[in-house]
Amino acid sequence: MTDQSIRESIAALDGMLFVDGAFRAGQGARLPVQNPATGEIIGHIAAATAAEVEAAVQAARRAFRPWAAELPKARATLLHRLGDLIAADADAMARIMTAEQGKPVNEARGEILKLAEACHFYAEEATRVLGEIIPNDQPGFQSLVTREPVGVVGAITPWNYPAELVGWKLCASLAAGCTIVIKPAEITPFTALAIAAKCAAAGIPAGVVNVLTGKGSQVGQALVEHPQVDKIAFTGSSAVGLHIQQSCPQVKRLSLELGGNCPLIVTASADVAAAVKGAARRSFRNCGQICIAINRIYVHRSVYGAFLAGLGKAAEGLRVANGLTDPAADLGAMASAEPLAKTRAHLADALERGARLIAGGSAPEGAEYANGHFFRPTVVADCTHDMLVMREETFGPLVGVAPYDDLAEATLLANDTPYGLASYVYARDLTEIATLSAGLDYGNVAINNVDAGIMNAPYGGRKQSGVGYEHGREGLLEYFNFKHVRLHHGVGA
Ligand code: TAP
């Protein structure tokens, strides 16, 4: 059972929307939210009605001009305050996240603290929004390029990182002077509502931040179609991202952070023990439900056996448990039945096509796992390029491994999917490192580490993994329009 304190925190958010600076009971149909480790219903969301969507967009519209006119320093002060409030309540917020998403509490707390870090980063960036003066080829003229906030942002987010993926859009919007209407994933709404409570406590003006719950196909789509939403900031699957792009009835700014099928290449010169450690972390953290999870691994034949033995042992050594009762578990429950079913389907496909099971392959046994969406970290070897695990995003605790002889061929295979989000390399030879960092067609290439994203560098995908960036200066620029002011002052003419 979910403990009393979490039930009380969730009860305060149950069926609520956050519109125009206040929580209000939603009037739409109530949909249950489950704890994926136990199947217990922990609360409900109210699916926002058309009138409630309208109220939120109009609140954001009214708040936009005054918020954009605030001095950057004032917006930065509020963002710093928001970061402090979130960090101070990280334990309680983490437990809400675990109850709805399944990741172990310690991991959830880390995510909440990274959200707080994002608040502070964007607070600092808010005060460093610069412009340019461009030389003209006629005397007496000057061109000024300034940056102005795009307006009302509709943020649509997935369930795998319920705090950070809301937070990156929220913080960048607030720093730029935009207002925002957030539609979190249907299965992880309470983390977003808890963030809204912190926005209110921080004193962020009414209407600047709004949170609407409900189904993506209705509430999310209503934001996409709304003529007064100026930009959609979306993180989710490539299929829904494409649908949003194609169904948007007006010209609108879009940033789309989409799916991946991320490769790791382990070369002959690699530190194999380090590669094993990195692969185990990035294949199985958050049960592989990460857009930048390592989905497939190409290993030079000379180190293939050693790598496989190491990864199999590492995978079998990871502890799977209910993340609320075992906060330090390595893997909690998967977030819902859907990614678990896809993981099983990719595993069955690989085994049918001749892959060799090295570790995992089934749900853990025991009464404590009986009602939850658990799966053991799973490694399959001798994979071929026709297997789903080597071509499509699994989004589960399954990784496929294949040997290679020729680095050029490994690079070709690594690039041969519709995705281009993140790729990984373990190598010590400088020529191999230089060849791979240039040759991998990905927005992020991590070499001898598996943390592809940091707060102050741009993070984005290529091909079907998306358009636009989050993080870094580039991430903030997504929330601005440029304005060119051509001034004839006559001096020097
Ligand atoms: P999706 O099914 O695409 O859902 C993402 C969000 O879109 C949810 O809030 C969903 O609402 C909403 N949505 C669904 N249909 C919509 C529509 N027609 N119009 C507007 N919104 C709609 O993704 P998911 O399963 O939650 O998340 C997993 C995916 O996200 C993976 O592919 C993963 O790679 C990707 N992801 C990418 C990144 C980056 S940075 N590239 C980071 C994390 C995750 P409901 O929940 O109500 O359906």
Boltz pocket constraint, residues with backbone or C-beta under 6 A from the ligand:
constraints:
  - pocket:
      binder: B
      contacts: [[A, 156], [A, 157], [A, 158], [A, 159], [A, 160], [A, 161], [A, 165], [A, 183], [A, 184], [A, 185], [A, 186], [A, 187], [A, 214], [A, 215], [A, 216], [A, 217], [A, 218], [A, 219], [A, 220], [A, 221], [A, 224], [A, 235], [A, 236], [A, 237], [A, 238], [A, 240], [A, 241], [A, 243], [A, 244], [A, 256], [A, 257], [A, 258], [A, 259], [A, 260], [A, 290], [A, 291], [A, 292], [A, 393], [A, 395], [A, 421], [A, 461], [A, 465], [A, 466]]
      max_distance: 6.0
